[in-house]
């Protein structure tokens, strides 16, 4: 019996969720931390994705306590799904949403996120662990405010991430 990962709930939400999906290629992953921070991270990912033609994936590792089977978590799946759809819609982006019901959050992230994957988070809670695992982590809540300097830093940061994603995709295509 697998105690680390249950088949993920996979859905698409957002304003363009009914249109044809973006082609495979560049993917920006947002890690769910908490609702407010994740909404900021989704917006940040949306700005980057728009300039890079990338898809956005929201990764949710939902820990299920040991006494319960993975197929019967302590959160209502319908309520959780509605909350995530509403969160993505409020952020104004279209994203694939992948919910993993698991025992060990870190193990799921190791299984789901290839080493070196750029990940956007809405808070600092997971940053150190993700960086130790070799991921490029962007914290959406340290964008520098709404003034000129903040906008300049965001533009530079977004451009640098788009370049990183393009280089990563170019290397992956060359290996295929």
C-alpha positions as CSV (number, residue, x, y, z in Angstrom):
1,X,0.0,0.0,0.0
2,X,1.4,3.4,-1.0
3,X,1.6,5.8,2.0
4,X,3.0,8.8,0.2
5,X,0.9,9.6,-2.8
6,X,-2.6,9.2,-4.0
7,X,-3.7,9.7,-7.6
8,X,-3.9,13.5,-8.0
9,X,-7.1,15.4,-8.6
10,X,-6.4,17.1,-11.9
11,X,-8.6,20.0,-13.2
12,X,-8.2,23.3,-15.0
13,X,-9.6,26.5,-13.6
14,X,-9.6,30.2,-14.6
15,X,-10.9,32.5,-17.3
16,X,-9.6,30.5,-20.2
17,X,-10.2,27.1,-18.8
18,X,-12.7,26.2,-21.5
19,X,-10.4,27.1,-24.4
20,X,-7.8,24.8,-25.8
21,X,-4.9,24.1,-23.5
22,X,-1.5,25.7,-24.0
23,X,0.9,23.5,-25.9
24,X,3.3,21.4,-23.9
25,X,6.5,23.2,-23.2
26,X,7.3,25.9,-20.6
27,X,5.5,25.3,-17.3
28,X,5.5,27.5,-14.3
29,X,4.6,25.7,-11.1
30,X,3.0,27.4,-8.1
31,X,3.1,25.6,-4.8
32,X,0.0,26.0,-2.6
33,X,1.0,27.3,0.9
34,X,-2.1,29.2,2.1
35,X,-4.9,31.0,0.2
36,X,-3.8,34.6,0.2
37,X,-0.1,33.9,-0.5
38,X,-1.0,31.4,-3.2
39,X,-3.3,33.9,-4.9
40,X,-0.3,36.4,-5.0
41,X,1.9,33.6,-6.4
42,X,-0.6,32.8,-9.1
43,X,-0.8,36.4,-10.2
44,X,3.0,36.6,-10.3
45,X,3.1,33.4,-12.4
46,X,0.4,34.9,-14.7
47,X,2.6,37.9,-15.5
48,X,5.6,35.6,-16.3
49,X,3.5,33.1,-18.2
50,X,2.0,35.8,-20.4
51,X,5.4,36.9,-21.6
52,X,6.8,33.4,-22.0
53,X,3.8,31.6,-23.4
54,X,4.0,29.2,-20.5
55,X,1.4,27.1,-18.7
56,X,0.7,27.4,-15.0
57,X,0.3,24.5,-12.7
58,X,-0.9,24.8,-9.1
59,X,0.5,22.0,-7.0
60,X,-1.4,21.2,-3.8
61,X,0.1,18.5,-1.4
62,X,-2.8,17.8,1.0
63,X,-1.5,15.8,4.0
64,X,-3.9,13.1,5.2
65,X,-3.4,12.0,8.9
66,X,-2.3,8.4,9.4
67,X,-5.5,7.0,10.9
68,X,-7.4,7.9,7.7
69,X,-7.0,6.1,4.4
70,X,-5.7,8.3,1.6
71,X,-8.9,7.8,-0.3
72,X,-10.9,9.4,2.6
73,X,-9.0,12.6,3.7
74,X,-10.1,14.7,6.6
75,X,-11.0,17.5,4.2
76,X,-14.1,17.4,2.0
77,X,-12.8,17.0,-1.6
78,X,-15.8,18.9,-3.1
79,X,-15.2,21.9,-0.7
80,X,-11.5,21.8,-1.3
81,X,-12.0,21.7,-5.1
82,X,-14.4,24.7,-5.0
83,X,-11.9,26.7,-2.9
84,X,-9.1,26.0,-5.3
85,X,-11.2,26.9,-8.4
86,X,-12.3,30.1,-6.7
87,X,-8.7,30.9,-5.7
88,X,-7.5,30.4,-9.3
89,X,-10.4,32.5,-10.7
90,X,-9.8,35.3,-8.3
91,X,-6.1,35.5,-9.4
92,X,-7.2,36.0,-13.0
93,X,-5.0,33.2,-14.5
94,X,-5.8,29.9,-16.0
95,X,-4.0,27.0,-14.3
96,X,-4.0,23.3,-14.1
97,X,-4.7,22.3,-10.5
98,X,-3.1,19.1,-9.2
99,X,-4.1,18.0,-5.7
100,X,-2.1,15.2,-4.2
101,X,-3.5,13.5,-1.1
102,X,-0.4,12.2,0.8
103,X,1.2,11.3,4.1
104,X,4.5,13.1,3.5
105,X,4.4,16.5,1.7
106,X,8.2,16.6,1.1
107,X,8.2,13.2,-0.5
108,X,5.3,14.2,-2.9
109,X,7.1,17.4,-3.9
110,X,10.3,15.3,-4.6
111,X,8.1,13.0,-6.8
112,X,6.2,15.7,-8.6
113,X,8.8,18.5,-9.1
114,X,11.8,17.6,-11.2
115,X,15.1,18.8,-9.7
116,X,15.8,22.4,-10.8
117,X,12.1,23.2,-11.5
118,X,11.3,26.9,-11.0
119,X,8.7,27.1,-8.3
120,X,6.7,30.2,-7.2
121,X,5.4,30.3,-3.6
122,X,3.4,32.9,-1.8
123,X,5.3,32.8,1.5
124,X,8.6,31.9,2.9
125,X,7.6,28.7,4.7
126,X,8.8,26.2,2.1
127,X,11.6,28.2,0.6
128,X,14.6,26.6,2.4
129,X,13.4,23.0,1.9
130,X,12.7,23.6,-1.8
131,X,16.1,25.3,-2.4
132,X,17.8,22.4,-0.6
133,X,16.2,20.1,-3.1
134,X,17.7,22.1,-6.0
135,X,14.7,24.2,-7.1
136,X,14.7,27.8,-8.2
137,X,12.3,29.4,-5.8
138,X,10.6,32.7,-6.3
139,X,8.7,34.2,-3.3
140,X,5.8,36.3,-4.6
141,X,5.4,38.3,-1.4
142,X,8.8,40.0,-1.7
143,X,8.0,41.9,-4.9
144,X,9.1,45.3,-3.6
145,X,5.8,47.2,-3.4
146,X,3.8,49.1,-6.0
147,X,6.2,52.1,-6.5
148,X,8.6,52.6,-9.3
149,X,11.4,50.5,-7.7
150,X,9.0,47.6,-7.0
151,X,7.7,47.6,-10.7
152,X,11.3,47.8,-11.9
153,X,12.4,44.8,-9.7
154,X,9.3,42.8,-10.8
155,X,10.1,43.5,-14.5
156,X,13.7,42.5,-14.1
157,X,12.7,39.4,-12.1
158,X,10.0,38.4,-14.6
159,X,12.4,38.8,-17.5
160,X,15.1,36.7,-15.8
161,X,12.7,33.9,-15.0
162,X,11.4,33.9,-18.6
163,X,15.0,33.6,-19.8
164,X,15.6,30.8,-17.3
165,X,12.5,28.9,-18.5
166,X,13.5,29.3,-22.2
167,X,17.0,28.1,-21.6
168,X,15.7,25.1,-19.6
169,X,13.2,24.2,-22.4
170,X,15.9,24.6,-25.0
171,X,18.2,22.2,-23.2
172,X,15.3,19.7,-22.7
173,X,14.5,19.9,-26.5
174,X,18.1,19.4,-27.5
175,X,18.3,16.2,-25.3
176,X,15.2,14.7,-26.9
